[in-house]
């Protein structure tokens, strides 16, 4: 009985840990938003945040290619 209860609690926990694949247009949307930020002057006003966003997008693309 203990094992059954443990299994009943463990399965939903493990299922919640699975990461879903991003939507097909997620990377394009992120790229468009970065370009919109550049057009709004992000390179001048917040270059560190812009670089961080570009690095994170590149990491996400690399991660998707590796999986």
C-alpha positions, 0 to 999 in steps of 0.5 A, a space after each residue: 500500500 505504501 508503494 502504491 501511494 508513493 507511486 501515485 504522488 511521484 508520477 504527477 511530480 515527475 510529469 511536472 518536471 518535463 519541459 515542453 518544447 517551445 512554440 514554433 514561432 517562439 524564436 522568431 517572436 523573440 528575434 522580432 522583439 529584440 529588433 524592435 528594441 534596437 529600433 527603439 534605441 536599446 543599443 544606446 540606452 540599455 546595451 547590457 540588457 540587449 546583449 543579455 537578451 541576444 545571448 539568451 536567445 542564442 543559448 536557447 537556439 543552441 539548446 534546441 539544436 542539441 536536443 
